[in-house]
Amino acid sequence: MKELVEKVADLVAQFNKDANAQIENGNKAAGVRARKASLEIEKIMKDFRKASLDASKQ
């Protein structure tokens, strides 16, 4: 589960960087990367939820 938390932290940092580049500089490519990162975050968070539920049942 620790690996999932680290992966989420990395993806959120990447998302923040790209989203800020889009907002501040109008960088369209950064917007595409930010949207892609948001989809990856969603998938990883679902995996985290499953792992967390399994850990709480033990």
N, C-alpha and C positions, 0 to 999 in steps of 0.2 A: 504494500500500500504506500510505502514511503516513495517508491519510484513514481507512482501515479501523482503524488503531491508535487514532486519535483518537476514532472512533465507539465503539470498544470501551471506551475509558477513560471516555467520557461515560455510556455505558449502565451500566457497573459502578458509577460514582459514584451514578447515579440508583437503581440496585438497592440499594446500601448504605444510602442515605438512607431509602428506603421500607421495607426489611427491618428497620432499626433502629427505625423508627417503629412497626412492627407488634410487635416484640419488647418494646420499652420501654413503649409506651403502649397496646398492645392495639388499635391502629388497624386495623380490618379492611380498609378501603379501601386503606390502604398495602400490605397483604398482597397484594391483587389487583394493584396496580401493580408490586410486586416480582416477582410471578410472570410478569406480562406482560414485564417487562424481562428476566427470565431467558430467556424464549423468544426475544426479539430478540437477546440476547447469543449464544445458540446459533447462530442463523442467520448473524450477522456473523462468528462464529468459523469457520464452515464456509467462508465467502467468503475469510477471511484464509488459511485452510489452502490453498485453491486458488491464491490469489495467491502465497503463499510458495513453493509447489511450482513454479509457473511461473517465478518469479524465480530459483530455485536451478538450474533446467535451462538457463538462459541463460548 
